[in-house]
Amino acid sequence: MTGVREDNADAIKGSRFGQWHGVYIMSRDRITDFVRKMRRSWLAPPQNSMHPTLNIAVKAARRAGQIINRASLDVDKLRIDVKQQSDYVTEVDRAAEAAILDVLRDAYPTYGILAEESGLAGTSADSEFQWIIDPLDGTTNFIHGLPQYAISIGLAHKGVITQAVVYDPNRNEIFTASKGGGAFVNEKRIRVAKRVKLDEALIGTGFPYRMFDHIDAYLAIFRDVAQKTAGMRRPGAAALDLAWVACGRMDGFWELGLSPWDMAAGSLLITEAGGLVGDLSGESNYMKTGNIIGGNPKIFSQLLQLIAPHRTAALPA
């Protein structure tokens, strides 16, 4: 109530009018205290509203990150095995995966698992849920001391990715997403970049290093994309590349011959950040074909048009 002096407040509070409208005749001190409390509530950090399965995935990723960070201090002493040409696995990969599986199985013992090192597993083969895990994406970078690698954990429900975590232990950045809930890095909302012109776009990719069946098509695509963009980058960890597209550090990404654990979490990060992800025909079969294009909507469509002419019978979408 405006116009009421504080020295009249006691008299008014005792009246019927004061009982009905007392909120308008608070003293100046009470008003100041009220405003301070409201400001504190406005400025308080948002409460953690992560989906329970996402919380568990974050816990698992951080557990693996601790193992990887300790091992990174003395990589020369690691035992390294060669799975196939230019494809390495270390004791750190295995230890990180074991730590992840311990956390996930403890919380959700019936969920299926598809992991890079241990393969397809799970106590319930017909579970509707499946964790898709890469305990150390960028192993070659790791063993060379190049600080560009990440932990990737995705959760699929009936074949659709619904939860995603990509953790960069070097920068302590944890990218998370829940289907329909947006994408975040360290709990800060992220969006794909706003660039609309391909010649201004920074595009990520990966070079063939194990299988060279499509090397000619790859080089032709690389030539066209390199000539029509602002630049190409090949950091060497696809899961982290996709996360960087989601937060706008790169405008788009494409690669051939990836595995599901390379793409599962990163693809959801991009779509929840407002971008698009598809195979070489723009459809959603990239988890099966291993060929992926991602980016903000404008760059995605232009990359798709640029790459599409190089598809052949030998190189499906």
C-alpha positions in Angstrom: 0.0 0.0 0.0 1.7 3.2 -1.1 1.5 6.4 0.9 1.4 4.7 4.4 4.0 6.1 6.8 5.9 3.7 9.0 4.8 5.5 12.2 1.2 4.7 11.3 1.9 1.0 10.5 1.1 -0.3 14.0 -2.3 1.3 14.1 -3.2 0.0 10.6 -2.0 -3.5 11.3 -4.5 -3.8 14.1 -7.4 -2.9 11.9 -9.4 -5.1 9.5 -7.7 -3.3 6.6 -4.3 -4.1 8.0 -5.1 -7.8 8.5 -6.2 -8.0 4.8 -3.5 -5.9 3.3 -0.5 -6.2 5.8 1.8 -7.3 3.0 1.8 -3.7 1.7 2.8 -2.1 5.0 6.0 -4.0 5.8 8.6 -1.8 7.4 11.5 -0.6 5.3 13.8 -3.1 7.1 11.5 -6.0 6.3 11.2 -4.9 2.7 15.0 -4.8 2.4 15.4 -8.2 4.0 12.7 -9.6 1.6 14.5 -8.2 -1.4 17.8 -9.6 -0.3 16.3 -13.1 0.1 14.7 -12.9 -3.3 18.0 -11.9 -4.9 19.8 -14.8 -3.3 17.2 -17.2 -4.7 17.5 -15.7 -8.2 21.3 -15.9 -8.2 21.5 -19.3 -6.6 22.9 -22.0 -9.0 20.2 -24.2 -10.5 19.5 -27.5 -8.7 20.9 -30.6 -10.3 18.0 -31.9 -12.4 19.9 -34.6 -14.3 18.1 -37.8 -15.1 19.2 -40.6 -12.7 20.8 -42.6 -15.4 22.7 -39.6 -16.6 24.0 -38.9 -13.0 25.3 -42.5 -12.9 27.0 -42.1 -16.3 28.7 -38.9 -15.1 29.9 -40.7 -12.0 31.3 -43.5 -14.1 33.0 -41.1 -16.5 34.7 -39.2 -13.7 35.9 -42.5 -12.2 37.5 -43.4 -15.5 38.9 -39.9 -15.8 40.8 -40.3 -12.5 42.5 -43.5 -13.8 43.4 -41.9 -17.1 44.8 -38.7 -15.5 47.0 -40.7 -13.2 48.3 -42.8 -16.1 48.9 -39.8 -18.3 51.7 -38.7 -15.9 53.9 -41.6 -17.0 52.7 -43.0 -20.3 56.1 -44.4 -21.2 55.6 -47.2 -18.7 52.3 -48.3 -20.1 51.8 -51.7 -21.7 50.5 -51.2 -25.2 48.9 -53.9 -27.3 48.2 -53.7 -31.1 44.7 -54.9 -32.0 45.3 -54.3 -35.7 47.2 -51.9 -37.9 47.3 -48.5 -36.2 44.7 -49.6 -33.6 46.0 -49.7 -30.1 44.8 -50.6 -26.6 46.5 -50.0 -23.3 46.1 -51.3 -19.8 44.5 -47.8 -19.1 41.8 -48.5 -21.7 40.9 -51.7 -19.9 41.2 -50.3 -16.4 39.0 -47.3 -17.3 36.4 -49.5 -18.9 36.4 -51.8 -15.9 35.8 -48.8 -13.6 32.9 -47.6 -15.8 31.3 -51.0 -15.9 31.5 -51.3 -12.1 29.6 -48.1 -11.6 27.0 -48.8 -14.3 26.4 -52.4 -13.3 26.1 -51.5 -9.6 23.3 -49.1 -10.4 21.6 -50.8 -13.3 22.6 -54.5 -13.3 20.1 -55.6 -16.0 21.1 -53.1 -18.6 22.9 -54.4 -21.7 26.4 -53.2 -22.5 28.3 -52.5 -25.7 31.9 -51.4 -24.9 34.9 -51.0 -27.2 37.2 -53.3 -25.3 34.9 -56.0 -23.8 32.3 -56.0 -26.6 28.7 -56.9 -26.2 27.8 -58.0 -22.7 25.1 -57.8 -20.1 23.2 -60.0 -17.7 20.0 -59.4 -19.7 20.4 -59.9 -23.4 16.9 -58.7 -24.2 17.0 -55.5 -22.0 15.4 -52.5 -23.6 18.4 -50.4 -22.3 22.0 -50.6 -23.5 25.1 -48.6 -22.4 27.4 -47.8 -25.3 30.9 -47.1 -24.0 34.3 -45.9 -25.2 36.5 -45.7 -22.2 39.3 -43.8 -23.9 38.5 -42.3 -27.3 41.7 -41.1 -28.8 44.1 -43.8 -27.5 46.7 -43.0 -30.1 46.8 -39.4 -28.9 47.0 -40.6 -25.3 50.0 -42.8 -25.8 51.8 -40.1 -27.6 51.1 -37.5 -24.8 48.8 -35.5 -27.0 46.1 -34.2 -24.7 43.1 -34.8 -26.9 41.0 -37.7 -25.8 37.8 -38.4 -24.0 35.5 -40.9 -22.3 32.2 -41.4 -24.0 29.1 -43.1 -22.5 25.7 -43.2 -24.2 22.5 -44.9 -23.1 20.1 -46.3 -25.7 16.5 -47.2 -25.1 15.1 -49.5 -27.7 17.9 -48.4 -30.0 17.4 -44.6 -29.5 20.1 -42.7 -27.6 18.5 -41.0 -24.7 21.4 -40.1 -22.4 24.9 -38.9 -23.3 28.2 -38.1 -21.5 31.5 -37.1 -23.1 34.2 -36.3 -20.5 37.4 -34.5 -21.4 39.7 -35.2 -18.4 42.4 -32.8 -19.6 40.2 -29.7 -19.5 37.8 -31.1 -16.9 34.9 -30.5 -19.3 31.9 -32.8 -19.0 29.4 -32.6 -21.8 26.0 -34.1 -21.0 22.6 -34.4 -22.7 19.2 -36.0 -22.1 16.8 -36.5 -24.9 14.4 -33.6 -24.9 16.4 -31.8 -22.1 19.1 -29.9 -23.9 22.9 -30.2 -23.9 25.3 -28.8 -21.4 29.0 -28.5 -20.6 29.8 -28.4 -16.9 26.0 -27.7 -16.4 26.1 -24.6 -18.7 23.7 -24.8 -21.6 25.4 -25.1 -25.0 24.2 -24.5 -28.6 25.6 -25.2 -32.0 27.3 -22.4 -33.9 25.2 -19.9 -35.8 27.3 -19.7 -39.0 25.3 -20.3 -42.1 27.9 -20.0 -44.9 30.1 -23.1 -45.6 33.0 -20.9 -46.7 33.1 -19.5 -43.2 32.8 -22.8 -41.4 35.4 -24.8 -39.5 34.9 -28.5 -40.1 36.2 -31.5 -38.2 36.9 -34.9 -39.6 39.0 -38.0 -39.1 41.5 -39.7 -41.3 41.3 -43.4 -42.2 43.8 -45.3 -40.1 42.7 -49.0 -40.0 40.7 -49.7 -43.1 41.4 -48.1 -46.4 38.6 -49.6 -48.5 37.2 -46.1 -49.2 40.4 -44.1 -49.3 39.8 -42.7 -52.8 36.3 -41.5 -51.9 37.6 -40.1 -48.7 40.3 -38.1 -50.4 37.8 -36.8 -53.0 35.5 -35.7 -50.2 38.3 -34.1 -48.3 39.5 -32.2 -51.3 36.0 -30.7 -51.9 35.3 -29.9 -48.3 38.8 -28.3 -47.8 38.3 -26.1 -50.9 34.9 -24.8 -49.9 35.3 -24.2 -46.1 37.3 -22.0 -43.8 39.4 -24.9 -42.7 39.5 -28.6 -41.7 40.6 -30.0 -38.4 41.5 -33.6 -37.4 42.0 -33.7 -33.6 41.8 -37.5 -33.4 38.9 -38.2 -31.0 35.6 -38.4 -32.7 33.5 -38.3 -29.6 35.1 -35.1 -28.5 34.9 -33.6 -32.0 31.1 -34.2 -31.9 30.9 -32.5 -28.5 32.8 -29.5 -29.9 30.3 -29.2 -32.7 27.6 -29.3 -30.1 29.1 -26.3 -28.2 30.0 -24.3 -31.3 33.8 -24.7 -31.4 33.4 -26.4 -34.8 30.6 -25.8 -37.2 30.4 -29.3 -38.6 31.9 -32.8 -38.7 32.1 -35.8 -41.0 33.8 -39.1 -40.9 33.7 -42.6 -42.4 33.9 -46.0 -40.7 33.3 -45.1 -37.1 32.1 -47.5 -34.5 28.9 -47.0 -32.4 30.8 -46.1 -29.3 32.5 -43.2 -31.2 29.2 -41.6 -32.1 26.5 -42.6 -29.6 27.0 -39.9 -27.0 28.2 -37.2 -29.3 25.3 -37.5 -31.7 22.8 -36.8 -28.9 24.9 -33.8 -27.8 24.6 -32.2 -31.2 20.8 -32.8 -31.7 20.1 -31.5 -28.2 22.2 -28.4 -28.9 20.1 -27.6 -31.9 22.0 -29.4 -34.6 21.4 -32.2 -37.0 23.1 -35.6 -37.4 22.8 -38.1 -40.2 24.5 -40.6 -42.4 25.7 -39.7 -45.9 22.2 -39.6 -47.2 20.9 -37.5 -44.3 19.1 -40.4 -42.6 19.5 -41.8 -39.1 21.4 -45.0 -40.0 24.9 -43.7 -39.0 25.1 -46.0 -36.0 24.9 -48.9 -38.4 26.9 -47.6 -41.4 29.6 -45.8 -39.3 29.4 -42.9 -41.7 28.3 -39.6 -40.1 27.7 -36.0 -40.8 26.8 -33.5 -38.1 26.5 -29.7 -37.7 24.2 -26.9 -37.3 21.2 -27.1 -39.6 22.6 -24.8 -42.3 26.1 -26.3 -42.4 24.7 -29.9 -42.1 22.6 -29.5 -45.3 25.5 -27.9 -47.2 27.9 -30.7 -46.1 25.4 -33.3 -47.2 25.1 -31.8 -50.7 28.9 -31.6 -51.0 29.4 -35.2 -49.9 26.4 -36.9 -51.6 28.0 -37.0 -55.1 30.8 -39.2 -53.8 28.6 -42.0 -52.6 29.0 -45.1 -54.6 27.8 -48.7 -54.4 31.0 -49.5 -52.6 30.4 -46.6 -50.2 26.9 -46.8 -48.8 25.3 -44.0 -46.8 
